[in-house]
Amino acid sequence: MAEYNTKYEYIKIEQTDEFKELKRRKYRFIFPVPLLFIAYYLFFIVMSAYAQDFMAEPLIGNLTKGYLFGVSYYLVIWALAFVYVIKARSYDKLVDEIVEKYTDGEGTV
């Protein structure tokens, strides 16, 4: 478990405009992603129920469009994880810049 670093006054840093903007940007990215994935999942259920002929069409041998759609979930999850890691690194870099900007070498704001 990480210890709280008493050298920085994080509460004061959290109240800065830069940190508030960073939080807004982060939440604008984080919250839509699960909603889009849930919509993607529900679309599969709807397609399975109401477009059975389409989902049952074979593509190659016994591989149908429904199977391909189901397997695509793994690709989507890995893609979302990859994108999140890249975005998280950029957010971490911005946090470090904000902390460095609002502290002197001794940690006072």
N, C-alpha and C positions, 0 to 999 in steps of 0.2 A: 504494500500500500504506500502510495506516495505521501510524503509528509508535506504539510503546509509550510511554505517558505515565508518565514516571518520578516525577511529582509525587504519584501515588496509590499506595498499597500494596495492589494488587489481590489479592494472595494472602491478606492478612489479611481483606479484605472478603469474599472468596470463602468463608472459613471461618465467617462469621456465620450465625446461624440464619435470618435474613431471606433471605439469598441462597440458602441451601439449600432453603428453602421455595419460593422463586421457581423454582429449577431443577426441583423436584418438580412444581409446577403446569405448567410449560412442557412437561416430558416427558409428563405425563399428557394433554396436548392433542396434542402432535406425533406420538407413536408410534401411537395408534389410527387417525389419519386415513389414512395409507397402507394400513394393514391393511383398513380399510373399503372403500377404493377398489379394492384387489386383489380383495376378496370380490365387489364389484359387477362387476368385469371378469369374474371366473370365473363368476358367475351368468349373464352374457351368453353365455358359451361353452356352459354347461350347457343353457341355454334353446335355443340354436341347434342343439344336438345332439339333445336329447330332447323338445323341444316345437316341432318344426318346423311343425306345423299352426297352432299359436297364433302363432308368429312370422311366418308367411306370410299371415296374415289381412290383407286390405287395409283401410285406414282411409279414405283419400281417394284415389281414382284408383289409381295404382300405388304409393302410399306405404303400406308395410306396418308392422306393429308392430315387426318386426325392424329396419327402417331407423330408425324413431323411437327405438328403444332404443339403437341405435348412435350416433345423433346426440346423444342425451342425455349421452354422455360429455363432449362439449365443454361443455355447460351445467354438469355436475358439476365439471369441472376449474376453470372460471372461478369457480364458487361457492366451491370450496375455497380458491382463491387469494385471493379477496376476504375470506373469513373469516380466513385466515392473516394477511393484512396488518393487519386490525383487531386481532387478538390480539397480533401482534408489536409494534404500537404501544403496547399496554397493557403488555407486558413491558418494552419500552424505557423507558417512563415509570417503572415500578417500579425498574428498575436505576438510573436517575438519582436516584431518591429514596433508594435504599440507599446509593449512593456519597456523596450529599450528607449523609446522616445520619451516616455513619462517617468523614467527613473534616472537618477544619476548613478554613478558607480557604487554608491552606498545604499541604493534601494529606496531613497526618499523621493516622493512625488513632488 
